[in-house]
Amino acid sequence: MNRKIIHKFIWIYVLIGVVGFILISTLGSQMVENCLLEINSRAIYSEAVRIASDDSILSSRVENTAEQEYILLSLQALAVYHDSEIWLLSPDGTIYFNSSQSTLPQEKEKLPGFDPLALGNSYYTVGRFFDHFKDDRISVLVPITSNLNLRGYVAMHMTMKELIAQRESVLTVVYILAAILFGIFLSVFALLYLTVLRPLKKITDGTQHYAAGDLQYNIPVQSDDEMGRLASSLNYMSDELNKSGEYERSFIANVSHDFRSPLTSIKGYVEAMLDGTIPPDMQEKYLKIVLSETERLTKLTNGILTLNSMDKKRSYLTISTFDINAVIRDTAAAFEGICTPRQISIRLYLTGEQLYVSADLGKIQQVLYNLIDNAIKFSKDNSSIEIESEVRRGTVYIAVRDHGVGIPRESLNKIWDRFYKNDASRGREPKGNGLGLAIVKEIINQHEQNITAISTEGVGTEFIFSLNMASEPPKS
């Protein structure tokens, strides 16, 4: 594709050069010639008018030879100045004075078929002036009058060769300017190639790498212009797609692993019951294990569905105003049956009797449930869990703190990843699926709030998240 673009630019550039040369050599040449013709004809016409109004011209036919020689010399001087030929003619076309002749002729030449009306209405003509010249001339004819009587004519002739020489001089300058402009255009084309076409080719090569599945390829364009920003955007896109691909592969591997273990257990126990390996009197025990594994699968499936719905409906929140302290009390009370056998106490440190927030009630309940459930799983027996609410600068902060095994510092940033389990430090929880904290993080992000984790190995872990404080309690 890029080569085609380059070829198009080259052909356009060559076409502009050829068309420009043709226009200059044809239309431009004609325009310059017409302009020079107009300028020169006006110049010699003005001079002819001035000569015709000179009083000394009226005595040009006298027999005074000295005066006639003076007139001839004057005409010769003017002819040299205007690079033309000047005549003084009688009304019948007889040439009395001709600046091209060095002396006065003995016999006067008469133009055959002389008729001023035949020259037309224009003040100048281009031709051979009644076939007197062998080549074309620019000629003007101005009458000499005295007391309304026609005494003769002043004719001035300029050779077309002189005009053509002037035209070529002008065209030479135009050609030089055109060559300079052509060189400038060539520089612009080179600059365009370096700044646009070459980076575009690199970007195109990069997209072909991406289309082939090579998402680790980075487009080597480092400029700060639009092309550089486009390349940076594509590089960022490829990095994100590569991360997404890696996440998907990891996601599928984790899901497969977490599904395979309970399914293997269920299949093994059911087969053992069917073939009689497990006697009927012991089947109730293993059926309870099968039930537990199915509950584990159900919980895992529900977690995946929850995250999937959050990904698709990131902005779908049912915002309401409610008492967060009451929600904390109710949620903590739901874990009493789990905590009592292990002698784990849940202590509440709440700000005020009532504390109203603006959030999605159902999802915040899920956040509290997951955090408390997580804290109980990794708390030691005969320990306590503290839940605290406080207000700082118009924002409500909720903290859930346990005194369990803690989380290693290098794992703190990974606990929000889906299916992440830090088995080495926190112990293998048979019913854990690594989705609880991912769901919590997603819900808090949907509320455009923050959640952080503070942990020390062997001491415990604290999760703190924020919520918008309601300006007033809900209307009853």
PAMIPA-982482 format. One record per residue (C-alpha): x, y, z. Coordinates in Angstrom, 3 decimals, always signed. Layout:
+----------+----------+----------+
!       px !       py !       pz !
+----------+----------+----------+
!        X !        Y !        Z !
...
+----------+----------+----------+
This chain:
+----------+----------+----------+
!       px !       py !       pz !
+----------+----------+----------+
!   +0.000 !   +0.000 !   +0.000 !
!   +2.793 !   +2.394 !   +0.936 !
!   +4.612 !   +1.812 !   -2.345 !
!   +1.477 !   +2.706 !   -4.225 !
!   +1.203 !   +5.951 !   -2.276 !
!   +4.841 !   +6.776 !   -3.014 !
!   +4.294 !   +6.036 !   -6.690 !
!   +1.242 !   +8.270 !   -6.704 !
!   +3.221 !  +11.129 !   -5.206 !
!   +6.037 !  +10.625 !   -7.718 !
!   +3.635 !  +10.569 !  -10.651 !
!   +1.848 !  +13.664 !   -9.353 !
!   +5.194 !  +15.408 !   -8.911 !
!   +6.335 !  +14.495 !  -12.450 !
!   +2.947 !  +15.456 !  -13.861 !
!   +3.102 !  +18.851 !  -12.173 !
!   +6.590 !  +19.400 !  -13.630 !
!   +5.609 !  +18.368 !  -17.177 !
!   +2.334 !  +20.280 !  -17.168 !
!   +4.073 !  +23.324 !  -15.677 !
!   +6.757 !  +23.244 !  -18.381 !
!   +4.149 !  +22.881 !  -21.128 !
!   +2.048 !  +25.733 !  -19.739 !
!   +5.052 !  +28.025 !  -19.426 !
!   +6.346 !  +27.207 !  -22.916 !
!   +2.936 !  +27.612 !  -24.601 !
!   +0.378 !  +29.636 !  -22.715 !
!   +2.998 !  +31.454 !  -20.663 !
!   +5.055 !  +32.265 !  -23.747 !
!   +2.002 !  +33.632 !  -25.535 !
!   +0.956 !  +35.703 !  -22.540 !
!   +4.444 !  +37.172 !  -22.151 !
!   +4.584 !  +37.940 !  -25.882 !
!   +1.191 !  +39.672 !  -25.814 !
!   +2.245 !  +41.682 !  -22.782 !
!   +5.528 !  +42.763 !  -24.400 !
!   +3.699 !  +43.540 !  -27.638 !
!   +1.323 !  +45.806 !  -25.752 !
!   +4.134 !  +47.533 !  -23.865 !
!   +6.375 !  +48.095 !  -26.898 !
!   +3.571 !  +49.193 !  -29.190 !
!   +2.407 !  +51.750 !  -26.633 !
!   +5.976 !  +53.013 !  -26.252 !
!   +6.594 !  +53.544 !  -29.975 !
!   +3.070 !  +54.900 !  -30.479 !
!   +3.668 !  +57.509 !  -27.766 !
!   +6.968 !  +58.429 !  -29.376 !
!   +5.332 !  +58.654 !  -32.817 !
!   +2.668 !  +60.981 !  -31.409 !
!   +5.368 !  +63.178 !  -29.890 !
!   +7.263 !  +63.295 !  -33.179 !
!   +4.092 !  +64.147 !  -35.119 !
!   +3.402 !  +67.085 !  -32.827 !
!   +6.896 !  +68.566 !  -33.295 !
!   +6.715 !  +71.834 !  -35.284 !
!   +9.968 !  +71.098 !  -37.095 !
!   +8.336 !  +68.110 !  -38.765 !
!   +5.930 !  +70.420 !  -40.589 !
!   +8.865 !  +71.864 !  -42.561 !
!  +10.313 !  +68.490 !  -43.434 !
!   +9.495 !  +68.852 !  -47.149 !
!  +11.334 !  +72.143 !  -47.647 !
!  +14.358 !  +72.171 !  -49.903 !
!  +16.681 !  +73.254 !  -47.095 !
!  +19.121 !  +70.360 !  -47.118 !
!  +20.763 !  +71.274 !  -43.818 !
!  +17.441 !  +71.267 !  -42.025 !
!  +16.482 !  +67.963 !  -43.628 !
!  +19.769 !  +66.404 !  -42.526 !
!  +19.135 !  +67.653 !  -39.007 !
!  +15.712 !  +66.033 !  -39.006 !
!  +17.198 !  +62.777 !  -40.290 !
!  +19.840 !  +62.773 !  -37.567 !
!  +17.182 !  +63.427 !  -34.934 !
!  +15.092 !  +60.540 !  -36.243 !
!  +18.120 !  +58.260 !  -36.306 !
!  +18.908 !  +59.110 !  -32.682 !
!  +15.317 !  +58.398 !  -31.638 !
!  +15.316 !  +55.175 !  -33.661 !
!  +18.440 !  +53.941 !  -31.905 !
!  +16.953 !  +54.833 !  -28.496 !
!  +13.721 !  +52.970 !  -29.218 !
!  +15.441 !  +50.212 !  -31.206 !
!  +13.091 !  +50.853 !  -34.092 !
!  +12.861 !  +52.329 !  -37.547 !
!  +11.183 !  +55.732 !  -38.029 !
!   +9.665 !  +57.068 !  -41.222 !
!   +8.130 !  +60.340 !  -42.296 !
!   +5.587 !  +59.738 !  -45.061 !
!   +3.557 !  +61.949 !  -47.316 !
!   -0.217 !  +61.458 !  -47.486 !
!   +0.201 !  +59.306 !  -50.602 !
!   +2.738 !  +56.964 !  -48.963 !
!   +6.005 !  +58.488 !  -50.197 !
!   +8.862 !  +57.968 !  -47.720 !
!  +10.628 !  +61.314 !  -47.221 !
!  +12.754 !  +60.265 !  -44.244 !
!  +13.890 !  +56.789 !  -43.214 !
!  +16.028 !  +56.481 !  -40.071 !
!  +17.563 !  +53.272 !  -41.428 !
!  +19.197 !  +55.239 !  -44.276 !
!  +22.394 !  +57.103 !  -43.474 !
!  +21.813 !  +59.825 !  -46.087 !
!  +18.925 !  +61.479 !  -47.798 !
!  +17.980 !  +59.488 !  -50.892 !
!  +17.904 !  +61.219 !  -54.279 !
!  +14.711 !  +59.439 !  -55.218 !
!  +11.913 !  +59.032 !  -52.739 !
!  +10.382 !  +55.563 !  -52.340 !
!   +6.630 !  +55.260 !  -52.533 !
!   +4.775 !  +52.431 !  -50.806 !
!   +2.606 !  +50.570 !  -53.313 !
!   -1.052 !  +50.303 !  -52.270 !
!   -0.595 !  +52.581 !  -49.278 !
!   -3.928 !  +52.935 !  -47.482 !
!   -3.953 !  +53.843 !  -43.775 !
!   -7.552 !  +52.614 !  -43.490 !
!   -6.417 !  +49.105 !  -44.396 !
!   -4.470 !  +48.939 !  -41.126 !
!   -7.715 !  +48.691 !  -39.130 !
!   -8.850 !  +50.411 !  -35.957 !
!   -5.973 !  +49.307 !  -33.747 !
!   -3.227 !  +51.805 !  -33.046 !
!   -0.657 !  +49.206 !  -34.052 !
!   -0.331 !  +46.357 !  -36.532 !
!   +1.904 !  +43.324 !  -36.813 !
!   +2.976 !  +42.422 !  -40.319 !
!   +5.169 !  +43.515 !  -43.249 !
!   +3.586 !  +46.981 !  -43.633 !
!   +2.320 !  +46.907 !  -47.190 !
!   +4.945 !  +44.269 !  -48.109 !
!   +7.817 !  +46.650 !  -47.545 !
!   +9.614 !  +44.390 !  -45.055 !
!  +10.707 !  +40.813 !  -45.517 !
!   +9.797 !  +39.908 !  -41.913 !
!   +7.051 !  +40.857 !  -39.458 !
!   +7.280 !  +44.192 !  -37.674 !
!   +5.281 !  +46.043 !  -35.046 !
!   +4.167 !  +49.175 !  -36.816 !
!   +2.348 !  +52.310 !  -35.693 !
!   +1.125 !  +55.111 !  -37.964 !
!   +0.344 !  +58.595 !  -36.584 !
!   -0.991 !  +61.400 !  -38.826 !
!   +0.750 !  +64.810 !  -39.024 !
!   -1.827 !  +67.617 !  -39.210 !
!   -1.711 !  +71.379 !  -39.448 !
!   -4.813 !  +73.574 !  -39.335 !
!   -6.926 !  +70.454 !  -39.723 !
!   -5.052 !  +69.581 !  -42.895 !
!   -3.260 !  +66.246 !  -43.285 !
!   +0.400 !  +66.901 !  -43.978 !
!   +1.676 !  +63.325 !  -43.746 !
!   +2.388 !  +60.448 !  -41.325 !
!   +4.928 !  +59.323 !  -38.782 !
!   +5.511 !  +55.558 !  -38.948 !
!   +7.582 !  +53.589 !  -36.439 !
!   +8.544 !  +49.962 !  -36.904 !
!  +10.015 !  +47.569 !  -34.371 !
!  +11.288 !  +44.185 !  -35.460 !
!   +9.563 !  +41.117 !  -33.975 !
!  +12.995 !  +39.577 !  -33.456 !
!  +13.630 !  +42.169 !  -30.745 !
!  +10.327 !  +41.371 !  -29.095 !
!  +11.023 !  +37.633 !  -29.285 !
!  +14.438 !  +38.226 !  -27.687 !
!  +12.722 !  +40.129 !  -24.882 !
!  +10.187 !  +37.327 !  -24.527 !
!  +12.943 !  +34.709 !  -24.264 !
!  +14.724 !  +36.797 !  -21.624 !
!  +11.557 !  +36.946 !  -19.558 !
!  +10.860 !  +33.238 !  -20.083 !
!  +14.415 !  +32.406 !  -19.002 !
!  +13.732 !  +34.122 !  -15.674 !
!  +10.395 !  +32.277 !  -15.443 !
!  +12.077 !  +28.944 !  -16.169 !
!  +14.662 !  +29.619 !  -13.461 !
!  +11.934 !  +30.491 !  -10.963 !
!   +9.979 !  +27.380 !  -12.016 !
!  +13.093 !  +25.247 !  -11.509 !
!  +13.571 !  +26.765 !   -8.048 !
!   +9.909 !  +26.070 !   -7.217 !
!  +10.276 !  +22.551 !   -8.584 !
!  +13.290 !  +22.060 !   -6.321 !
!  +11.295 !  +23.403 !   -3.365 !
!   +8.482 !  +20.979 !   -4.208 !
!  +11.068 !  +18.200 !   -4.376 !
!  +12.315 !  +19.168 !   -0.913 !
!   +8.731 !  +19.215 !   +0.344 !
!   +8.195 !  +15.766 !   -1.168 !
!  +11.358 !  +14.467 !   +0.502 !
!  +10.248 !  +15.978 !   +3.811 !
!   +6.791 !  +14.483 !   +3.317 !
!   +8.341 !  +11.097 !   +2.687 !
!  +10.520 !  +11.289 !   +5.788 !
!   +7.822 !  +12.621 !   +8.120 !
!   +4.682 !  +10.940 !   +6.754 !
!   +5.202 !   +8.170 !   +4.220 !
!   +8.095 !   +6.363 !   +5.884 !
!   +6.470 !   +6.411 !   +9.351 !
!   +3.209 !   +5.351 !   +7.692 !
!   +5.010 !   +2.392 !   +6.130 !
!   +6.371 !   +1.420 !   +9.561 !
!   +2.882 !   +1.706 !  +11.028 !
!   +1.492 !   -0.436 !   +8.204 !
!   +4.190 !   -3.051 !   +8.829 !
!   +3.258 !   -2.972 !  +12.503 !
!   -0.430 !   -3.572 !  +11.787 !
!   +0.552 !   -6.536 !   +9.632 !
!   +2.543 !   -7.955 !  +12.566 !
!   -0.492 !   -7.460 !  +14.808 !
!   -2.785 !   -9.091 !  +12.262 !
!   -0.411 !  -12.074 !  +12.192 !
!   -0.664 !  -12.370 !  +15.978 !
!   +2.686 !  -10.831 !  +16.883 !
!   +1.373 !   -8.477 !  +19.595 !
!   +4.833 !   -8.022 !  +21.125 !
!   +6.006 !   -6.042 !  +18.075 !
!   +6.561 !   -2.322 !  +18.734 !
!   +6.369 !   +0.198 !  +15.879 !
!   +9.719 !   +2.081 !  +15.770 !
!   +8.322 !   +5.614 !  +15.318 !
!   +9.543 !   +8.058 !  +17.984 !
!   +8.394 !  +11.449 !  +16.616 !
!   +6.152 !  +13.831 !  +18.563 !
!   +3.742 !  +14.541 !  +15.697 !
!   +0.473 !  +12.823 !  +14.767 !
!   +2.336 !   +9.842 !  +13.282 !
!   +4.325 !   +9.384 !  +16.468 !
!   +1.199 !   +9.593 !  +18.599 !
!   -0.566 !   +7.123 !  +16.310 !
!   +2.356 !   +4.703 !  +16.579 !
!   +2.393 !   +5.120 !  +20.376 !
!   -1.352 !   +4.454 !  +20.496 !
!   -0.952 !   +1.320 !  +18.393 !
!   +1.953 !   +0.140 !  +20.548 !
!   -0.139 !   +0.735 !  +23.653 !
!   -3.050 !   -1.104 !  +22.042 !
!   -0.847 !   -4.073 !  +21.162 !
!   +0.563 !   -4.174 !  +24.700 !
!   -2.935 !   -4.113 !  +26.169 !
!   -4.141 !   -6.776 !  +23.748 !
!   -1.104 !   -8.871 !  +24.595 !
!   -1.839 !   -8.469 !  +28.305 !
!   -5.479 !   -9.293 !  +27.645 !
!   -4.451 !  -12.388 !  +25.719 !
!   -2.162 !  -13.475 !  +28.514 !
!   -4.924 !  -12.809 !  +31.019 !
!   -7.394 !  -14.847 !  +28.968 !
!   -4.964 !  -17.752 !  +28.749 !
!   -4.319 !  -17.537 !  +32.473 !
!   -8.066 !  -17.177 !  +33.107 !
!   -8.885 !  -20.298 !  +31.118 !
!   -6.072 !  -22.236 !  +32.806 !
!   -7.262 !  -21.181 !  +36.265 !
!  -10.915 !  -21.910 !  +35.497 !
!   -9.979 !  -25.298 !  +34.067 !
!   -7.931 !  -26.117 !  +37.148 !
!  -10.579 !  -24.962 !  +39.612 !
!  -13.286 !  -26.868 !  +37.753 !
!  -11.178 !  -29.986 !  +37.226 !
!  -10.456 !  -30.612 !  +40.923 !
!  -14.076 !  -30.777 !  +42.208 !
!  -15.250 !  -32.562 !  +39.055 !
!  -12.537 !  -35.192 !  +39.527 !
!  -13.590 !  -35.650 !  +43.153 !
!  -17.286 !  -35.906 !  +42.262 !
!  -16.579 !  -38.361 !  +39.431 !
!  -14.336 !  -40.521 !  +41.648 !
!  -16.790 !  -40.719 !  +44.544 !
!  -19.789 !  -41.424 !  +42.289 !
!  -17.911 !  -44.199 !  +40.436 !
!  -16.792 !  -45.674 !  +43.754 !
!  -20.396 !  -45.775 !  +44.935 !
!  -21.617 !  -47.352 !  +41.700 !
!  -18.998 !  -50.108 !  +41.607 !
!  -19.399 !  -50.864 !  +45.326 !
!  -15.981 !  -49.638 !  +46.424 !
!  -17.753 !  -47.383 !  +48.934 !
!  -20.232 !  -49.492 !  +50.927 !
!  -23.804 !  -48.194 !  +51.376 !
!  -23.323 !  -47.450 !  +55.055 !
!  -20.519 !  -44.949 !  +54.198 !
!  -22.151 !  -43.340 !  +51.151 !
!  -23.803 !  -40.558 !  +53.193 !
!  -20.370 !  -39.263 !  +54.225 !
!  -19.096 !  -39.112 !  +50.657 !
!  -22.361 !  -37.694 !  +49.326 !
!  -21.838 !  -34.763 !  +51.667 !
!  -18.369 !  -34.300 !  +50.135 !
!  -19.943 !  -34.424 !  +46.661 !
!  -22.503 !  -31.812 !  +47.785 !
!  -19.717 !  -29.630 !  +49.138 !
!  -17.853 !  -29.868 !  +45.820 !
!  -20.990 !  -28.970 !  +43.856 !
!  -21.488 !  -25.950 !  +46.109 !
!  -17.905 !  -24.996 !  +45.373 !
!  -18.581 !  -25.248 !  +41.634 !
!  -21.758 !  -23.217 !  +42.024 !
!  -19.900 !  -20.494 !  +43.922 !
!  -17.145 !  -20.422 !  +41.300 !
!  -19.693 !  -20.188 !  +38.460 !
!  -21.600 !  -17.402 !  +40.210 !
!  -18.371 !  -15.470 !  +40.756 !
!  -17.441 !  -15.707 !  +37.072 !
!  -20.942 !  -14.623 !  +36.052 !
!  -20.792 !  -11.689 !  +38.469 !
!  -17.484 !  -10.451 !  +37.063 !
!  -18.727 !  -10.935 !  +33.505 !
!  -21.874 !   -8.875 !  +34.191 !
!  -19.726 !   -6.138 !  +35.757 !
!  -17.508 !   -6.019 !  +32.682 !
!  -20.525 !   -5.591 !  +30.419 !
!  -22.457 !   -3.142 !  +32.628 !
!  -19.780 !   -1.052 !  +34.264 !
!  -22.024 !   +1.962 !  +34.835 !
!  -25.198 !   +0.125 !  +35.910 !
!  -25.469 !   +0.988 !  +39.596 !
!  -28.615 !   +1.453 !  +41.643 !
!  -27.527 !   +4.377 !  +43.779 !
!  -29.472 !   +5.016 !  +46.983 !
!  -28.926 !   +6.562 !  +50.383 !
!  -28.648 !   +4.115 !  +53.278 !
!  -27.121 !   +3.668 !  +56.745 !
!  -23.762 !   +1.963 !  +56.270 !
!  -23.475 !   +1.257 !  +60.026 !
!  -26.694 !   -0.785 !  +59.896 !
!  -25.415 !   -2.711 !  +56.867 !
!  -22.160 !   -3.467 !  +58.720 !
!  -24.063 !   -4.720 !  +61.797 !
!  -26.363 !   -6.959 !  +59.732 !
!  -23.543 !   -8.406 !  +57.622 !
!  -21.349 !   -9.095 !  +60.658 !
!  -24.252 !  -10.835 !  +62.413 !
!  -24.596 !  -13.226 !  +59.453 !
!  -21.156 !  -14.717 !  +60.275 !
!  -21.907 !  -15.503 !  +63.915 !
!  -22.503 !  -19.196 !  +63.189 !
!  -19.083 !  -19.488 !  +61.491 !
!  -17.134 !  -17.500 !  +64.078 !
!  -18.520 !  -19.121 !  +67.257 !
!  -16.936 !  -22.609 !  +66.792 !
!  -13.537 !  -21.015 !  +66.175 !
!  -14.022 !  -18.460 !  +68.969 !
!  -13.443 !  -15.556 !  +66.566 !
!  -15.046 !  -12.307 !  +67.705 !
!  -16.130 !   -9.464 !  +65.392 !
!  -15.738 !   -6.067 !  +67.012 !
!  -17.444 !   -2.983 !  +65.556 !
!  -16.041 !   +0.541 !  +65.927 !
!  -18.640 !   +2.670 !  +64.163 !
!  -18.877 !   +6.448 !  +63.947 !
!  -22.228 !   +7.535 !  +65.344 !
!  -25.404 !   +5.539 !  +65.648 !
!  -26.210 !   +6.178 !  +61.978 !
!  -23.910 !   +7.056 !  +59.053 !
!  -25.491 !   +7.617 !  +55.672 !
!  -23.732 !   +6.979 !  +52.365 !
!  -24.746 !   +7.191 !  +48.726 !
!  -24.000 !   +3.911 !  +46.922 !
!  -25.479 !   +0.684 !  +45.552 !
!  -26.777 !   -1.094 !  +48.670 !
!  -26.701 !   -4.644 !  +47.274 !
!  -23.172 !   -4.379 !  +45.902 !
!  -21.764 !   -2.753 !  +49.049 !
!  -23.309 !   -5.609 !  +51.045 !
!  -21.441 !   -7.995 !  +48.733 !
!  -18.180 !   -6.078 !  +49.332 !
!  -18.582 !   -6.317 !  +53.116 !
!  -19.563 !   -9.999 !  +52.896 !
!  -16.502 !  -10.888 !  +50.782 !
!  -14.081 !   -8.916 !  +52.999 !
!  -15.433 !  -10.360 !  +56.257 !
!  -15.537 !  -13.874 !  +54.792 !
!  -11.949 !  -13.423 !  +53.606 !
!  -10.845 !  -12.170 !  +57.023 !
!  -12.448 !  -15.162 !  +58.808 !
!  -10.802 !  -17.665 !  +56.433 !
!   -7.319 !  -16.422 !  +57.229 !
!   -7.763 !  -15.509 !  +60.896 !
!   -6.361 !  -17.620 !  +63.685 !
!   -8.676 !  -19.282 !  +66.174 !
!   -9.327 !  -17.292 !  +69.348 !
!   -8.644 !  -14.031 !  +67.511 !
!  -10.700 !  -10.970 !  +66.632 !
!  -11.792 !   -9.086 !  +63.520 !
!  -12.351 !   -5.321 !  +63.719 !
!  -14.695 !   -3.394 !  +61.437 !
!  -14.466 !   +0.367 !  +61.619 !
!  -16.320 !   +3.278 !  +59.994 !
!  -15.194 !   +6.913 !  +60.105 !
!  -15.636 !  +10.192 !  +58.253 !
!  -12.732 !  +12.215 !  +56.872 !
!  -13.287 !  +15.356 !  +54.784 !
!  -16.774 !  +14.420 !  +53.686 !
!  -15.842 !  +10.851 !  +52.712 !
!  -16.775 !   +7.686 !  +54.607 !
!  -14.009 !   +5.102 !  +55.094 !
!  -14.741 !   +1.466 !  +56.033 !
!  -11.942 !   -0.757 !  +57.381 !
!  -11.990 !   -4.547 !  +57.863 !
!   -9.008 !   -5.761 !  +59.902 !
!   -7.961 !   -9.310 !  +60.791 !
!   -5.076 !  -10.775 !  +62.836 !
!   -4.245 !  -13.650 !  +60.548 !
!   -1.189 !  -14.849 !  +58.643 !
!   -0.879 !  -11.665 !  +56.545 !
!   +0.178 !  -11.194 !  +52.938 !
!   +3.784 !  -10.939 !  +51.638 !
!   +4.672 !   -7.508 !  +50.347 !
!   +5.452 !   -8.788 !  +46.840 !
!   +1.953 !  -10.279 !  +46.611 !
!   -0.067 !   -7.212 !  +47.665 !
!   -0.479 !   -5.927 !  +44.099 !
!   -1.573 !   -9.346 !  +42.848 !
!   -4.401 !  -10.067 !  +45.292 !
!   -6.860 !   -8.139 !  +43.083 !
!   -6.168 !  -10.403 !  +40.087 !
!   -8.818 !  -12.935 !  +39.232 !
!   -8.055 !  -16.460 !  +40.438 !
!   -4.956 !  -15.288 !  +42.307 !
!   -4.242 !  -17.359 !  +45.416 !
!   -1.286 !  -16.886 !  +47.685 !
!   -1.276 !  -20.444 !  +48.915 !
!   +2.219 !  -20.395 !  +50.409 !
!   +1.573 !  -17.607 !  +52.894 !
!   -2.121 !  -17.872 !  +53.554 !
!   -2.775 !  -21.563 !  +53.441 !
!   -4.846 !  -23.464 !  +50.917 !
!   -8.542 !  -22.745 !  +51.458 !
!  -10.485 !  -25.588 !  +49.834 !
!  -13.494 !  -23.402 !  +49.063 !
!  -11.556 !  -20.398 !  +47.820 !
!  -11.597 !  -19.551 !  +44.114 !
!   -9.584 !  -16.333 !  +43.932 !
!  -12.537 !  -14.240 !  +42.723 !
!  -13.707 !  -12.559 !  +45.962 !
!  -11.212 !   -9.686 !  +46.030 !
!  -11.476 !   -9.223 !  +42.240 !
!  -15.250 !   -8.726 !  +42.659 !
!  -14.666 !   -6.314 !  +45.553 !
!  -12.192 !   -4.265 !  +43.501 !
!  -14.554 !   -4.123 !  +40.530 !
!  -17.507 !   -2.944 !  +42.649 !
!  -15.472 !   -0.186 !  +44.317 !
!  -14.135 !   +0.913 !  +40.918 !
!  -17.703 !   +1.112 !  +39.615 !
!  -18.453 !   +3.526 !  +42.442 !
!  -15.366 !   +5.555 !  +41.389 !
!  -13.899 !   +5.015 !  +44.861 !
!  -10.675 !   +3.465 !  +46.166 !
!   -9.761 !   +0.359 !  +48.114 !
!   -6.357 !   -0.431 !  +49.585 !
!   -4.796 !   -3.336 !  +51.468 !
!   -2.266 !   -3.041 !  +54.288 !
!   -0.672 !   -6.247 !  +55.501 !
!   +2.222 !   -7.589 !  +57.528 !
!   +3.133 !  -11.262 !  +57.508 !
!   +2.290 !  -12.938 !  +60.804 !
!   +0.428 !   -9.860 !  +62.075 !
!   -2.672 !   -9.476 !  +59.901 !
!   -4.307 !   -7.641 !  +57.017 !
!   -6.483 !   -4.539 !  +56.788 !
!   -8.711 !   -3.583 !  +53.846 !
!   -9.924 !   +0.045 !  +53.632 !
!  -12.422 !   +1.338 !  +51.071 !
!  -14.168 !   +4.674 !  +50.645 !
!  -17.756 !   +5.716 !  +49.875 !
!  -19.499 !   +8.987 !  +49.147 !
!  -21.121 !  +10.426 !  +52.224 !
!  -24.793 !  +11.333 !  +51.736 !
!  -25.664 !  +14.992 !  +52.247 !
!  -28.899 !  +14.106 !  +54.026 !
!  -30.667 !  +10.936 !  +55.271 !
!  -33.161 !   +9.220 !  +52.956 !
!  -36.750 !  +10.417 !  +52.974 !
!  -39.095 !   +8.050 !  +54.728 !
+----------+----------+----------+
